[in-house]
Amino acid sequence: MGDEIRRNPLQPDQFAASGNAEYLIKVWEDREKLDLYKCEDTCIEFSRKSIALGQVALAFDILREGMVRFPRHVEMQYLAALALAKSGSSGHAARILRGLLPHVDSSNPHYVDIMSLAGRIAKDRWSKLPDGASRTDAGIEARNWYQRAYEISRDYFPGINAATLNVLTGNVKEGRHIAIEVRNKCLAAQTVSENTDYWLYATLGEACLLLGEREMAVEQYAKAAGLAGNNYGDIATMRRQARLLANEIENADEILRVLEIPRVVVFSGHMIDMPDRTEPRFPSQIEDAVQCAIADVLEQVNAGFGYCSAACGGDIIFIEEMLRRGAEVNVLLPFRQEDFIRTSVGFAGEKWVERFRHALTQAASINHAVDESYLGDDILFEYTSRLMQGMALLRAEQLEIEPLLVAVMEPGVEQKAGGTMANVQQWRQHGYEHIVINLNEIRESKKGIRQTTAAGMSANSGPFFGHGELVWGKRQIKTMLFADMVGFSKLEEHDAPSFFVHFLGEIAKVIDASPDRPAFWNTWGDGLYLVFDDVLAACSFALRLRDAVVEKDWEKSGLPKDINIRIGMHTGPVFPALDPIINRQNFFGSHVNRAARIEPITAPGSVFVSEQTASMLTAVNNKDFACDYLGKLALAKGFGSSRIYRLRRFHQAE
């Protein structure tokens, strides 16, 4: 049976032909039953397809589990680093390559790819750095990696990158010389047979672009895009290279139009009117008109990736229209599904509940902002909206395209936490493009509409508050930080005074120097717990605290020189309440526990954050911090698993 599984465990050829992201994700979720990791070839096939589709986090998760079974598999390690580089996690990708490069040489079939990836990581760093010595050094490093790979292989892939990096770093003559060689290699490969390798056409297009042959460049890139189909991750790589050249070569912008990628769209919209609503806003009678308006907008902007919730009305219509386009839909529910149906679907009738359930079966992914109940906390809708925007922005960054918000709303309505108007306002503050479908205009075009109860709609159904009003109040969105001293348990008794005076004293200095002081802080033994109102303030504090501990000479304070710290953070809704023991307001709830379970799995000298914190950082238009994806990791004390990122400063590799 083992050999049969090895030969054809999951029909990867069939999957490669379909190229369906939803199928891929569902197979991944069912991986234990399907014994995915008994066959390294299947693991590689699925991870490569994930990368091609632009599902780079999923690709890394697949490979991370594969590498547990096959720990010295060179191709898996290379692909893991490639997935991370494409996700923007260049620091983590570089760490994998540093561990891999000493163990491979030119006899390994992946050696050239590995060197080329080292060039790509250096090129990423070069493209993001401001002018100066560091940027120059990164450009030279990238050029040298690609050039060495080309000299060894004479292959067109490292060759075209060597040509481009020479041009971008000022060696135009050498760059064009290599471009001529690459063009000739590509033309020769095309004449041998009818080649369907879209990378061949993209490489020829780039060579022609470097040589000023604009018309042929456009023609070849168009062929590449046509053959690539929905492998938008690969098309994004082609666009990225063309964008780098846009400042150096005339007409490079035209290539971007040829290599168009469907838009990432985050959606927000009003629900169908409740039965007891006196003034119509979204009456059921205009549903068809709203559906047509959403369909027209999605066609106009070429929507391909959607992020939304699934309330009756705008959300579900958006999901249905995206699916009708064959687009990818990612659904985020604010809390438990049964509560969500009661608050946001069921009042509109059983048909909407059926549409809700059907929509979820077709979505590429379904996540919950919290796994807990609603409990009447509207702040959970705001939390969901921020996470949803952050997730969409992260995806747009990976594909290197401009995100878009589409809203179905009544302009001028009162802003409500997590409501459509608030979502639009937040999006506008960061300068991103948005399109509003105006419900008032649609109603005006349908004169004579009265508010009536739709068939199956319950006039008694309305918001569900679960356990009713809680005596300790509503939840608040906070960022929780847990930290501890690495090696504390090994301290001798006589080290205790130095620890409390110097180690905790260093932490106190960082707190005192913080421009945005934490809302709460406490210590026990070597443990530290802080709560922040603002995610940016929390990230700034975490890195300053890490630096203060790592850079201090502890031997001068009478402590071991290898003292270190690990810091874990998570952002989520928590309950504020007076702590009767310390007689101060403290914060409680499952999201405090989640933050506490991240800290023990954090590497010494690092700051690990949850996916929620990483998404929140993106949603606030952060320009100071970057998050390197580490994978879906098991949390401490059996608290499940979570996608975890390593926090760093934007221009700082770790």
Stockholm file with secondary structure:
# STOCKHOLM 1.0

chainA/1-654         MGDEIRRNPLQPDQFAASGNAEYLIKVWEDREKLDLYKCEDTCIEFSRKSIALGQVALAFDILREGMVRFPRHVEMQYLAALALAKSGSSGHAARILRGLLPHVDSSNPHYVDIMSLAGRIAKDRWSKLPDGASRTDAGIEARNWYQRAYEISRDYFPGINAATLNVLTGNVKEGRHIAIEVRNKCLAAQTVSENTDYWLYATLGEACLLLGEREMAVEQYAKAAGLAGNNYGDIATMRRQARLLANEIENADEILRVLEIPRVVVFSGHMIDMPDRTEPRFPSQIEDAVQCAIADVLEQVNAGFGYCSAACGGDIIFIEEMLRRGAEVNVLLPFRQEDFIRTSVGFAGEKWVERFRHALTQAASINHAVDESYLGDDILFEYTSRLMQGMALLRAEQLEIEPLLVAVMEPGVEQKAGGTMANVQQWRQHGYEHIVINLNEIRESKKGIRQTTAAGMSANSGPFFGHGELVWGKRQIKTMLFADMVGFSKLEEHDAPSFFVHFLGEIAKVIDASPDRPAFWNTWGDGLYLVFDDVLAACSFALRLRDAVVEKDWEKSGLPKDINIRIGMHTGPVFPALDPIINRQNFFGSHVNRAARIEPITAPGSVFVSEQTASMLTAVNNKDFACDYLGKLALAKGFGSSRIYRLRRFHQAE
#=GR chainA/1-654 SS CHHHHHHSSSCHHHHHHHCCHHHHHHHHHTHHHHTGGGCHHHHHHHHHHHHHHTCHHHHHHHHHHHHHHSTTCHHHHHHHHHHHHHHTCHHHHHHHHHHHGGGCCTTSTTHHHHHHHHHHHHHHHHHHSCSSHHHHHHHHHHHHHHHHHHHHHCCHHHHHHHHHHHHHTTCHHHHHHHHHHHHHHHHHHHHHSCCCCHHHHHHHHHHHHHTTCHHHHHHHHHHHHHHHTTCHHHHHHHHHHHHHHHTTSTTHHHHHHHTCCCEEEEEEECCCCCTTCSSCSSCGGGHHHHHHHHHHHHHHHTEEEEEECCCTTHHHHHHHHHHHTTCEEEEEESSCHHHHHHHHTGGGCHHHHHHHHHHHHHCSEEEESCSSCCTTCTHHHHHHHHHHHHHHHHHHHHHTCCCEEEEEECTTCCCCTTSHHHHHHHHHHTTCEEEEEEHHHHHHHTTTCCCCCCTTCCTTCCCCCTTCSCTTCCCEEEEEEEEEEETGGGCCGGGHHHIIIIIHHHHHHHHHHCSSCCSEEEEETTEEEEEESCHHHHHHHHHHHHHHHHHSCGGGGTSCTTCEEEEEEEEEEEEEEEETTTTEEEEESHHHHHHHHHGGGSCTTCEEEEHHHHHHHHHTTCCSEEEEEEEEEECGGGCCEEEEEEEEETTCCC
#=GC SS_cons         CHHHHHHSSSCHHHHHHHCCHHHHHHHHHTHHHHTGGGCHHHHHHHHHHHHHHTCHHHHHHHHHHHHHHSTTCHHHHHHHHHHHHHHTCHHHHHHHHHHHGGGCCTTSTTHHHHHHHHHHHHHHHHHHSCSSHHHHHHHHHHHHHHHHHHHHHCCHHHHHHHHHHHHHTTCHHHHHHHHHHHHHHHHHHHHHSCCCCHHHHHHHHHHHHHTTCHHHHHHHHHHHHHHHTTCHHHHHHHHHHHHHHHTTSTTHHHHHHHTCCCEEEEEEECCCCCTTCSSCSSCGGGHHHHHHHHHHHHHHHTEEEEEECCCTTHHHHHHHHHHHTTCEEEEEESSCHHHHHHHHTGGGCHHHHHHHHHHHHHCSEEEESCSSCCTTCTHHHHHHHHHHHHHHHHHHHHHTCCCEEEEEECTTCCCCTTSHHHHHHHHHHTTCEEEEEEHHHHHHHTTTCCCCCCTTCCTTCCCCCTTCSCTTCCCEEEEEEEEEEETGGGCCGGGHHHIIIIIHHHHHHHHHHCSSCCSEEEEETTEEEEEESCHHHHHHHHHHHHHHHHHSCGGGGTSCTTCEEEEEEEEEEEEEEEETTTTEEEEESHHHHHHHHHGGGSCTTCEEEEHHHHHHHHHTTCCSEEEEEEEEEECGGGCCEEEEEEEEETTCCC
//
